Amino acid sequence: MSEPQAHDRLTSSHQGDSGLNVNRSLEQIDRADSRLQSAPEDGSDFRRSALVSIVIPCFNGGADLPQALDSLKRQTFQDFEILIVDDGSTDAFTIAYLQSLPQSIRVIRQENKGLPAARNRGMLEAKGAFLLPLDCDDMLAPDFLEEGLSALHQNPAFAFAFAQMRLSGDLSGETHKRYN
């Protein structure tokens, strides 16, 4: 039996609002789709053809951010931007950590409006053809972006791809969600 394709390991769907999403405007979707369609079937040139915006809302999450950012550094696909939306953090450690980040990571500050507003603000500021909403306490497997983009490339009618969540700490194991 042959090794499963990326789309067999990742679930893709037409509907939903989590995982690796095609970004906002129809014009951007058309540009992304044409880049995906023009990529070779073997994916050899695909790495140079897409950009992902990773949006991370943060309210006093400085203790968790280093692990999330380290998981992004380990991605096999590196054509992405990182936007952290500081949702009015008051914790001194978080404020100092966000100020210490390199300029390659965009930190957007706003007064505290809650997680949905912070995520929406980041999505409005995003420049990529694809969006990845990521919480500041999340970590990605090193091949998540590469496999997610590959699944979307192989299934152009799909709007997003996501993987099952693995929990660690007090709760552990893999979740099994199915979306219509």
C-alpha positions in Angstrom: 0.0 0.0 0.0 1.4 3.4 -0.9 2.0 6.2 1.6 -1.1 8.4 2.1 -1.2 11.7 0.3 -1.3 14.9 2.3 -5.1 15.2 1.8 -5.5 11.8 3.3 -3.8 12.9 6.5 -5.5 16.3 6.6 -9.2 16.8 6.4 -10.4 19.4 3.9 -13.8 20.9 3.6 -15.8 23.5 1.8 -17.2 25.1 5.0 -15.9 26.1 8.4 -13.7 28.7 10.1 -10.7 26.9 11.5 -7.4 25.6 10.1 -5.6 26.9 7.0 -8.1 29.1 5.3 -8.2 30.8 1.9 -8.0 34.5 2.7 -10.7 37.2 2.3 -11.3 38.8 -1.1 -12.3 37.1 -4.3 -9.4 38.8 -6.0 -6.9 37.2 -3.6 -8.7 33.9 -3.9 -8.4 34.1 -7.7 -4.6 34.9 -7.4 -4.0 32.1 -4.9 -6.1 29.7 -7.0 -4.1 30.5 -10.2 -0.8 30.0 -8.3 -2.1 26.7 -7.0 -3.3 25.6 -10.4 0.0 26.5 -12.1 2.1 24.6 -9.5 3.4 21.2 -10.8 1.6 18.1 -9.7 4.7 16.9 -7.8 4.7 20.1 -5.8 8.3 20.8 -6.7 7.7 24.5 -7.4 4.8 25.0 -5.0 6.9 26.3 -2.1 7.7 29.5 -4.1 4.1 30.1 -5.1 2.1 30.8 -1.9 2.1 33.0 1.1 0.4 32.2 4.4 -0.6 34.8 7.0 -0.4 33.4 10.5 -2.6 35.4 12.9 -2.0 35.0 16.6 -4.2 36.9 19.1 -2.5 37.4 22.4 -3.8 38.7 25.8 -1.2 38.2 28.5 0.0 35.0 26.7 3.7 35.8 26.7 4.6 32.7 28.6 3.1 30.5 25.8 4.2 32.5 22.8 7.8 31.2 22.6 6.6 27.6 22.0 4.1 28.7 19.3 6.8 30.8 17.6 9.4 27.9 17.8 6.9 25.6 16.1 6.6 28.1 13.3 10.4 28.3 12.9 10.5 24.5 12.5 8.0 24.5 9.6 9.1 22.8 6.4 7.3 25.5 4.4 8.7 28.9 5.3 6.8 31.4 3.0 4.7 33.0 5.7 4.2 36.2 7.7 3.4 36.2 11.4 1.0 38.8 12.9 0.6 38.9 16.7 -2.4 41.0 17.8 -1.7 42.2 21.4 -5.2 42.5 22.7 -4.4 45.0 25.5 -2.0 42.8 27.5 -1.3 44.1 31.0 1.2 41.4 32.1 4.7 43.0 32.3 6.4 39.8 30.9 4.1 39.6 27.9 4.5 43.3 27.1 8.3 43.0 27.4 8.4 39.8 25.3 6.3 41.3 22.5 8.6 44.4 22.5 11.7 42.1 22.1 10.4 40.3 19.0 12.2 40.8 15.7 10.7 43.2 13.2 9.9 40.3 10.9 7.1 39.5 13.3 4.4 42.1 13.1 2.9 43.1 16.5 -0.3 45.0 16.2 -1.5 46.6 19.4 -5.1 47.3 20.3 -7.1 47.9 23.5 -8.7 44.8 25.0 -11.6 43.8 22.8 -11.6 40.0 23.2 -10.3 37.1 21.2 -12.7 37.4 18.2 -12.0 41.1 17.7 -8.2 40.5 18.0 -8.3 37.6 15.5 -10.5 39.7 13.1 -8.0 42.6 13.4 -5.1 40.4 12.5 -7.1 39.0 9.5 -7.8 42.5 8.3 -4.1 43.3 8.4 -3.0 40.0 6.8 -1.4 40.2 3.4 -1.2 36.5 2.5 -3.4 34.5 0.1 -4.0 32.0 2.9 -4.8 32.5 6.6 -3.9 30.4 9.6 -5.5 31.5 12.8 -3.3 30.2 15.6 -3.7 30.7 19.4 -0.7 31.7 21.4 -0.7 28.4 23.3 -0.8 26.3 20.1 2.1 24.5 18.4 2.1 23.1 14.9 3.7 19.9 13.6 6.7 20.8 11.4 5.0 19.8 8.2 1.5 21.3 8.9 1.8 24.3 6.5 3.4 22.2 3.7 0.8 19.4 4.0 -2.1 21.8 4.4 -1.1 23.8 1.3 -0.5 20.5 -0.6 -4.0 19.3 0.4 -5.6 22.6 -0.9 -3.5 22.3 -4.1 -4.7 18.8 -4.7 -8.3 19.7 -4.0 -8.9 23.2 -5.5 -12.6 23.2 -4.7 -11.8 23.1 -1.0 -11.7 26.3 1.0 -9.7 25.1 4.0 -7.7 22.3 5.5 -7.2 21.3 9.1 -5.6 18.6 11.1 -6.9 16.8 14.2 -5.8 18.4 17.4 -3.4 16.7 19.8 -3.7 17.7 23.4 -0.9 17.6 26.0 -0.6 18.2 29.7 -3.6 17.3 31.9 -5.5 16.4 28.8 -3.8 14.3 26.2 -4.6 12.4 23.0 -6.0 13.3 19.6 -9.5 14.9 19.1 -11.6 13.5 16.3 -13.8 16.2 14.7 -15.8 15.9 11.5 -17.1 19.0 9.7 -19.9 18.9 7.1 
